[in-house]
Amino acid sequence: MNATLSYGASTAVRIRNVELLLLLVAGCISVAAVALVQLGALGRIEPGFLQLSAISPLLALAMHVVMRFLTPTADPFFLPIMMVLTGLGIAEIYRIDLHYGYSGWGSTSVRQIVWCAIAIVCAILTLVVIRNVQVLNRYTYTVGLVAFALLLLPLLPGIGKTVSGARAWIGIGAFSFQPGEIAKIALAAFFAGYLMRHRDALSLLGRRFLGMRFPRVRHLGPVVLVWLLSIVVVILQRDLGPGLLYFGIFLVVIYVATGRIGWLAIGAVLIVIGGAAANAALTYVHLRFANWLTPFDQHIYDANGGSFQLVQGLFGIAHGGIIGTGLGQGQPWVTPVSQSDYIVASLGEELGLAGLFAIFSLYLLVTFRGLRIGFDSADDFGALLAVGLSFGVALQAFIIIGGVTRVIPLTGLTTPFLAAGGSSLIANWIIGALLMRLSSVRRLPHRLRNAS
């Protein structure tokens, strides 16, 4: 037993040392990106904001120290990747603030740094409070009720807020928050717990059609209910993206839980039906499809809520070319909402196609490591939760990046870690903390895992 503990301790030290090295590189990239923005836009270094931008890497370093005690064998890649993505987002938001002359609390970049600090503290608290993810499994239905309550909050009179046509925010005084970002975490935990309990019944096969075995009709209730919930979100919150995200997470988790590809086929059919119905019945959804299909049509381009934003974003990415204009030397502010919804277009202009591919690779690495945690886990609930959380990050990134690049219709989701917005940043750092907790449990020797 002593040999096992010694081997585990030495392995943990090596893992954390790798993370420390990568985190130092990520911190240097984050601060250097801000310095390059200043040199490109101002022609000089402004020490004030440069020092302020170092707060996030320092807090990430503090989180690394906490992890040496709480999750010594956690995956070493998540924290550095989250830091470098957040740092690049802050640098690009700061670049746009410089153009408009915003400074202090009136600038989005300063507020983003504050939100980043809060997000990292929340991630640390997640590691401290949730020592065993099975606590989420024990309260599956309570977690589900919390998720549904969070989704309904923006609809309440008095606190619900409409931003850019979507009623997905709550506001109390000057404070505003998007509860749907936290709801996606609760929904992933609810889906994992529910499907772990009922996967045997959902795995039963029915008739064969088109070379695939489909589930029995009487077992279609869960997928139809989640689909209807997604439709309700689209209708009431006037936001296409979250509904697609929630349903997509459920489909992947039920497929992993049952191993039946028929669930994916049924889900794809329901998505097509829901999309066609929304396009026919909801004006704003129809406009999103029109912007996607014919963005360069003059009538669509000039319409209120038309394709002007999409086209400007495409021109910005095209202007960046392969290697970009350089940080601080592009014109990302030409595209509306370039700090949040179109942060990818802003980065594409200044970092070029090469820079975007590097960012996409980081998202792929996060997804790969998260799926690997799930597939290697001996705990069924932990496995499904890891798959749901990691795929949720990947799907959210695909939905918004695909919309900006005109692969799919544009929705109102935020780009994980990059876009301006506190609720999204907090939610994604909490997701990262949960994945690190799950990876730490997976890496424990079998006897120690059972003892814990």
C-alpha positions as CSV (number, residue, x, y, z in Angstrom):
1,M,0.0,0.0,0.0
2,N,2.9,2.4,0.8
3,A,4.4,1.8,-2.6
4,T,1.0,2.6,-4.2
5,L,0.7,5.8,-2.2
6,S,4.3,6.7,-3.1
7,Y,3.8,6.1,-6.7
8,G,0.5,8.1,-6.6
9,A,2.2,11.0,-4.9
10,S,5.1,11.2,-7.4
11,T,2.6,11.0,-10.3
12,A,0.5,13.8,-8.8
13,V,3.6,16.0,-8.4
14,R,4.6,15.4,-12.1
15,I,1.0,16.2,-13.3
16,R,0.8,19.4,-11.3
17,N,4.3,20.5,-12.5
18,V,3.2,20.0,-16.1
19,E,0.2,22.2,-15.3
20,L,2.4,24.9,-13.7
21,L,4.6,25.1,-16.7
22,L,1.7,25.3,-19.1
23,L,0.0,27.9,-16.9
24,L,3.0,30.1,-16.9
25,V,3.1,30.0,-20.7
26,A,-0.7,30.7,-20.7
27,G,-0.2,33.7,-18.4
28,C,2.6,35.1,-20.5
29,I,0.5,34.8,-23.7
30,S,-2.4,36.6,-22.0
31,V,-0.3,39.5,-20.8
32,A,1.7,39.6,-24.0
33,A,-1.6,39.8,-26.0
34,V,-2.6,42.9,-24.0
35,A,0.9,44.5,-24.6
36,L,0.6,43.8,-28.4
37,V,-2.8,45.4,-28.5
38,Q,-1.4,48.5,-26.8
39,L,1.6,48.6,-29.2
40,G,-0.6,48.1,-32.2
41,A,-3.4,50.6,-31.3
42,L,-1.5,53.2,-29.3
43,G,2.2,52.7,-30.3
44,R,3.2,52.5,-26.6
45,I,2.8,50.4,-23.4
46,E,0.3,51.5,-20.8
47,P,1.4,50.0,-17.5
48,G,-1.9,50.5,-15.7
49,F,-4.1,48.2,-17.7
50,L,-1.2,45.8,-18.3
51,Q,-0.8,45.3,-14.6
52,L,-4.6,44.9,-14.2
53,S,-4.6,42.2,-16.9
54,A,-2.1,40.2,-14.8
55,I,-4.8,39.7,-12.1
56,S,-6.4,36.8,-13.9
57,P,-3.2,34.8,-14.4
58,L,-2.3,35.3,-10.8
59,L,-5.6,34.0,-9.6
60,A,-5.3,31.1,-11.9
61,L,-1.9,30.4,-10.3
62,A,-3.7,30.5,-6.9
63,M,-6.2,28.0,-8.2
64,H,-3.3,25.8,-9.3
65,V,-1.9,25.9,-5.7
66,V,-5.3,24.9,-4.3
67,M,-5.5,22.0,-6.8
68,R,-2.2,20.7,-5.5
69,F,-4.0,19.9,-2.2
70,L,-7.6,19.2,-3.4
71,T,-7.2,17.6,-6.8
72,P,-3.5,16.5,-7.1
73,T,-4.1,14.1,-10.0
74,A,-6.5,16.3,-12.0
75,D,-6.0,16.7,-15.7
76,P,-3.2,19.3,-16.2
77,F,-4.5,20.8,-19.5
78,F,-7.9,22.4,-18.5
79,L,-6.6,25.3,-16.3
80,P,-4.0,26.5,-18.8
81,I,-6.4,26.3,-21.8
82,M,-9.1,28.1,-19.9
83,M,-6.6,30.8,-18.9
84,V,-5.2,31.4,-22.4
85,L,-8.7,31.6,-24.0
86,T,-9.9,34.0,-21.3
87,G,-6.8,36.1,-21.7
88,L,-7.2,36.4,-25.5
89,G,-10.8,37.4,-25.0
90,I,-9.8,40.2,-22.5
91,A,-7.1,41.4,-24.9
92,E,-9.5,41.7,-27.9
93,I,-12.2,43.3,-25.8
94,Y,-9.6,45.8,-24.6
95,R,-8.6,46.5,-28.2
96,I,-12.2,47.5,-29.0
97,D,-12.5,49.6,-25.8
98,L,-9.4,51.5,-27.0
99,H,-11.0,52.5,-30.2
100,Y,-14.1,53.9,-28.4
101,G,-11.9,55.6,-25.7
102,Y,-13.6,53.6,-22.9
103,S,-11.6,53.4,-19.6
104,G,-12.2,52.5,-16.0
105,W,-15.4,50.9,-15.0
106,G,-17.0,52.2,-18.1
107,S,-14.9,49.9,-20.3
108,T,-16.0,46.3,-21.0
109,S,-12.5,45.0,-20.6
110,V,-12.1,46.1,-17.0
111,R,-15.5,44.6,-16.1
112,Q,-14.4,41.4,-17.9
113,I,-11.3,41.2,-15.7
114,V,-13.5,41.6,-12.6
115,W,-15.9,38.9,-13.9
116,C,-12.9,36.7,-14.7
117,A,-11.7,37.1,-11.1
118,I,-15.1,36.2,-9.8
119,A,-15.3,33.2,-12.2
120,I,-11.9,31.8,-10.9
121,V,-13.0,32.2,-7.3
122,C,-16.2,30.4,-8.1
123,A,-14.2,27.6,-9.7
124,I,-12.0,27.3,-6.6
125,L,-15.1,27.2,-4.4
126,T,-16.5,24.5,-6.7
127,L,-13.4,22.3,-6.0
128,V,-13.7,23.1,-2.3
129,V,-17.4,22.4,-1.9
130,I,-17.9,19.5,-4.3
131,R,-15.4,16.9,-3.1
132,N,-17.5,14.1,-4.6
133,V,-19.7,14.6,-7.6
134,Q,-22.0,11.8,-6.4
135,V,-23.7,14.5,-4.2
136,L,-25.2,15.8,-7.5
137,N,-26.4,12.2,-8.3
138,R,-28.1,11.9,-4.9
139,Y,-30.2,15.0,-5.6
140,T,-30.9,14.4,-9.3
141,Y,-34.5,15.6,-9.3
142,T,-33.7,18.6,-7.0
143,V,-31.0,19.6,-9.4
144,G,-33.5,19.3,-12.3
145,L,-36.0,21.5,-10.5
146,V,-33.2,24.1,-10.0
147,A,-32.4,24.0,-13.7
148,F,-36.0,24.6,-14.7
149,A,-36.4,27.4,-12.1
150,L,-33.3,29.1,-13.6
151,L,-34.8,28.9,-17.1
152,L,-38.1,30.4,-15.9
153,L,-36.5,33.3,-14.0
154,P,-36.1,35.7,-17.0
155,L,-39.8,35.3,-17.7
156,L,-40.8,36.8,-14.3
157,P,-42.1,40.4,-14.3
158,G,-39.9,42.9,-12.6
159,I,-36.5,41.0,-12.9
160,G,-36.7,39.7,-16.4
161,K,-34.8,41.7,-19.0
162,T,-34.8,41.7,-22.8
163,V,-31.4,42.1,-24.4
164,S,-31.0,42.2,-28.2
165,G,-34.5,40.8,-28.6
166,A,-33.9,37.8,-26.3
167,R,-35.6,37.6,-22.9
168,A,-32.8,35.5,-21.3
169,W,-31.5,37.9,-18.6
170,I,-32.5,38.9,-15.1
171,G,-31.6,42.3,-13.7
172,I,-31.6,43.8,-10.2
173,G,-30.5,47.4,-10.3
174,A,-27.3,47.7,-12.3
175,F,-26.6,44.0,-11.9
176,S,-27.6,41.6,-14.7
177,F,-27.1,37.9,-15.2
178,Q,-28.1,35.2,-17.6
179,P,-29.3,32.2,-15.5
180,G,-29.5,29.9,-18.5
181,E,-25.7,29.7,-18.4
182,I,-25.9,28.1,-14.9
183,A,-29.0,26.1,-15.9
184,K,-27.0,24.2,-18.6
185,I,-24.7,22.8,-15.8
186,A,-27.7,21.8,-13.7
187,L,-29.4,20.2,-16.7
188,A,-26.2,18.2,-17.6
189,A,-26.2,16.8,-14.0
190,F,-29.9,16.1,-14.2
191,F,-29.6,14.3,-17.5
192,A,-26.7,12.2,-16.2
193,G,-28.5,11.2,-13.1
194,Y,-31.9,10.5,-14.8
195,L,-30.4,8.5,-17.7
196,M,-28.2,6.5,-15.4
197,R,-31.3,5.3,-13.5
198,H,-33.4,4.6,-16.6
199,R,-30.9,3.6,-19.2
200,D,-31.9,-0.1,-19.1
201,A,-35.5,0.7,-20.1
202,L,-34.3,3.2,-22.7
203,S,-31.9,0.7,-24.2
204,L,-34.6,-1.8,-25.2
205,L,-34.9,-2.1,-28.9
206,G,-37.9,-1.9,-31.1
207,R,-38.4,-2.2,-34.8
208,R,-35.6,-2.0,-37.4
209,F,-35.9,0.8,-40.0
210,L,-33.3,2.0,-42.5
211,G,-30.8,-0.4,-41.1
212,M,-31.1,0.9,-37.6
213,R,-32.9,-0.4,-34.5
214,F,-35.1,2.3,-32.9
215,P,-36.4,2.5,-29.3
216,R,-39.9,1.4,-28.5
217,V,-42.5,4.0,-28.9
218,R,-43.5,3.9,-25.2
219,H,-40.0,4.9,-24.2
220,L,-39.9,8.1,-26.3
221,G,-41.4,10.2,-23.5
222,P,-38.1,11.7,-22.1
223,V,-36.7,12.8,-25.5
224,V,-40.0,14.3,-26.5
225,L,-40.3,16.2,-23.2
226,V,-36.8,17.6,-23.5
227,W,-37.5,18.6,-27.1
228,L,-40.7,20.4,-26.0
229,L,-38.8,22.2,-23.2
230,S,-36.3,23.4,-25.9
231,I,-39.2,24.6,-28.0
232,V,-40.7,26.5,-25.1
233,V,-37.3,28.1,-24.4
234,V,-37.1,29.2,-28.1
235,I,-40.6,30.6,-28.0
236,L,-40.7,32.3,-24.6
237,Q,-37.1,33.6,-24.4
238,R,-37.0,34.4,-28.2
239,D,-33.6,32.7,-28.4
240,L,-32.8,29.9,-30.7
241,G,-29.3,28.9,-29.3
242,P,-30.1,27.8,-25.8
243,G,-32.9,25.5,-26.9
244,L,-30.6,23.8,-29.4
245,L,-27.8,23.6,-26.8
246,Y,-30.0,21.9,-24.1
247,F,-31.5,19.4,-26.5
248,G,-28.1,18.6,-28.1
249,I,-26.6,17.8,-24.6
250,F,-29.5,15.5,-23.8
251,L,-29.1,13.6,-27.1
252,V,-25.4,13.0,-26.6
253,V,-25.8,11.9,-23.0
254,I,-28.7,9.5,-23.9
255,Y,-26.7,8.0,-26.7
256,V,-23.7,7.4,-24.5
257,A,-25.9,6.0,-21.7
258,T,-27.7,3.5,-24.0
259,G,-25.3,3.0,-26.9
260,R,-28.3,3.2,-29.3
261,I,-27.7,5.3,-32.4
262,G,-31.5,5.3,-33.0
263,W,-31.8,8.0,-30.3
264,L,-29.5,10.3,-32.4
265,A,-31.6,9.7,-35.5
266,I,-34.8,10.5,-33.6
267,G,-33.3,13.6,-32.2
268,A,-32.1,14.8,-35.6
269,V,-35.6,14.4,-37.0
270,L,-37.1,16.3,-34.0
271,I,-34.5,19.1,-34.6
272,V,-35.5,19.4,-38.2
273,I,-39.2,19.4,-37.4
274,G,-38.7,22.0,-34.6
275,G,-36.5,24.2,-36.9
276,A,-39.0,24.1,-39.7
277,A,-41.9,24.9,-37.4
278,A,-40.0,27.8,-35.8
279,N,-39.0,29.2,-39.2
280,A,-42.7,29.1,-40.3
281,A,-44.3,30.5,-37.1
282,L,-41.7,32.8,-35.5
283,T,-40.7,36.0,-37.3
284,Y,-37.3,36.4,-35.7
285,V,-36.3,32.8,-36.4
286,H,-37.4,33.2,-40.1
287,L,-35.2,36.3,-40.3
288,R,-32.3,34.3,-38.9
289,F,-32.7,31.7,-41.6
290,A,-33.1,34.5,-44.3
291,N,-29.8,36.1,-43.1
292,W,-28.1,32.8,-43.3
293,L,-29.4,31.7,-46.7
294,T,-29.2,35.1,-48.6
295,P,-27.0,37.5,-46.5
296,F,-25.9,39.5,-49.5
297,D,-29.4,40.2,-50.8
298,Q,-29.8,44.0,-50.6
299,H,-33.3,43.7,-49.1
300,I,-32.1,41.3,-46.4
301,Y,-28.9,43.3,-45.8
302,D,-30.8,46.6,-45.2
303,A,-33.7,45.1,-43.2
304,N,-34.1,45.9,-39.4
305,G,-32.3,42.9,-37.8
306,G,-31.0,41.9,-41.2
307,S,-27.7,40.4,-42.3
308,F,-25.6,43.6,-41.9
309,Q,-23.9,42.3,-38.8
310,L,-23.2,38.8,-40.4
311,V,-21.8,40.3,-43.6
312,Q,-19.5,42.7,-41.6
313,G,-18.2,39.8,-39.6
314,L,-17.5,37.8,-42.7
315,F,-15.7,40.8,-44.3
316,G,-13.6,41.2,-41.1
317,I,-12.5,37.6,-41.1
318,A,-11.7,37.9,-44.8
319,H,-9.7,41.1,-44.1
320,G,-7.6,39.1,-41.6
321,G,-6.5,36.6,-44.2
322,I,-4.1,33.8,-43.1
323,I,-2.0,35.6,-40.4
324,G,-4.2,38.5,-39.5
325,T,-3.6,42.3,-39.4
326,G,-2.0,42.0,-36.0
327,L,-3.4,42.7,-32.5
328,G,-4.5,46.3,-32.3
329,Q,-4.2,46.9,-36.0
330,G,-7.5,45.7,-37.4
331,Q,-11.0,47.4,-37.4
332,P,-13.1,44.9,-35.4
333,W,-15.5,47.6,-34.1
334,V,-17.0,47.9,-37.6
335,T,-19.0,44.8,-36.8
336,P,-21.8,45.4,-34.3
337,V,-21.5,43.6,-30.9
338,S,-17.9,42.8,-31.8
339,Q,-17.0,42.2,-28.1
340,S,-19.5,39.5,-27.4
341,D,-21.5,37.7,-30.2
342,Y,-18.8,38.5,-32.8
343,I,-15.6,38.1,-30.7
344,V,-14.6,35.3,-33.1
345,A,-14.8,37.6,-36.1
346,S,-12.8,40.2,-34.2
347,L,-10.1,37.7,-33.4
348,G,-10.2,36.3,-36.9
349,E,-9.4,39.8,-38.3
350,E,-6.5,40.4,-36.1
351,L,-5.1,36.9,-35.6
352,G,-6.1,35.5,-39.0
353,L,-7.1,32.1,-40.0
354,A,-4.0,30.6,-38.3
355,G,-5.0,32.2,-35.0
356,L,-8.6,31.0,-35.3
357,F,-7.4,27.4,-36.0
358,A,-5.2,27.6,-32.9
359,I,-8.2,28.7,-30.8
360,F,-10.4,26.0,-32.4
361,S,-7.7,23.4,-31.5
362,L,-7.9,24.5,-27.9
363,Y,-11.6,23.9,-27.8
364,L,-11.1,20.5,-29.4
365,L,-8.5,19.6,-26.8
366,V,-10.9,20.6,-24.0
367,T,-13.6,18.4,-25.6
368,F,-11.2,15.5,-26.1
369,R,-9.9,15.5,-22.6
370,G,-13.4,15.8,-21.2
371,L,-14.8,12.9,-23.3
372,R,-11.7,10.8,-22.3
373,I,-12.5,11.5,-18.6
374,G,-16.0,10.2,-19.3
375,F,-15.1,7.1,-21.2
376,D,-12.3,6.1,-18.8
377,S,-14.5,6.6,-15.7
378,A,-15.6,3.6,-13.6
379,D,-18.4,5.7,-12.2
380,D,-21.5,5.8,-14.5
381,F,-22.8,9.1,-13.2
382,G,-19.4,10.7,-13.4
383,A,-18.9,9.4,-16.9
384,L,-22.2,10.8,-18.2
385,L,-21.7,14.1,-16.4
386,A,-18.2,14.5,-18.0
387,V,-19.5,13.7,-21.4
388,G,-22.4,16.2,-21.0
389,L,-20.3,19.0,-19.7
390,S,-17.5,18.7,-22.2
391,F,-19.8,18.2,-25.2
392,G,-21.8,21.2,-24.0
393,V,-18.7,23.4,-24.3
394,A,-18.0,22.0,-27.8
395,L,-21.6,22.4,-29.0
396,Q,-21.9,25.9,-27.7
397,A,-18.6,26.9,-29.4
398,F,-19.8,25.2,-32.6
399,I,-23.2,26.9,-32.6
400,I,-21.8,30.5,-32.2
401,I,-18.7,30.0,-34.4
402,G,-20.8,28.3,-37.0
403,G,-23.3,31.1,-37.0
404,V,-20.6,33.8,-37.3
405,T,-18.9,32.0,-40.2
406,R,-22.3,31.2,-41.9
407,V,-22.1,27.4,-41.5
408,I,-25.4,27.5,-39.6
409,P,-28.0,30.2,-38.8
410,L,-26.7,32.6,-36.2
411,T,-28.0,32.3,-32.6
412,G,-27.5,34.4,-29.5
413,L,-25.0,32.1,-27.6
414,T,-21.7,33.4,-26.3
415,T,-18.3,32.0,-27.3
416,P,-17.0,30.1,-24.2
417,F,-14.3,31.9,-22.3
418,L,-13.7,34.5,-25.1
419,A,-16.8,36.7,-25.3
420,A,-17.7,39.5,-23.0
421,G,-20.2,38.6,-20.3
422,G,-19.9,37.5,-16.7
423,S,-22.6,34.8,-16.5
424,S,-21.0,32.8,-19.4
425,L,-17.5,33.2,-18.0
426,I,-18.6,32.0,-14.5
427,A,-20.5,29.0,-15.9
428,N,-17.6,27.8,-18.1
429,W,-15.0,28.1,-15.3
430,I,-17.3,26.1,-13.0
431,I,-17.6,23.5,-15.8
432,G,-13.8,23.4,-16.0
433,A,-13.6,22.9,-12.2
434,L,-16.1,20.0,-12.3
435,L,-14.2,18.3,-15.2
436,M,-11.0,18.7,-13.2
437,R,-12.7,17.2,-10.1
438,L,-14.0,14.3,-12.2
439,S,-10.5,13.7,-13.8
440,S,-8.9,13.7,-10.3
441,V,-11.3,10.9,-9.2
442,R,-10.7,8.9,-12.4
443,R,-6.9,9.0,-11.9
444,L,-7.0,7.7,-8.3
445,P,-5.8,4.2,-7.9
446,H,-8.7,1.8,-7.7
447,R,-8.3,1.0,-3.9
448,L,-8.0,4.7,-3.0
449,R,-11.0,5.6,-5.1
450,N,-13.2,3.0,-3.3
451,A,-11.9,4.3,0.0
452,S,-12.9,7.8,-0.8
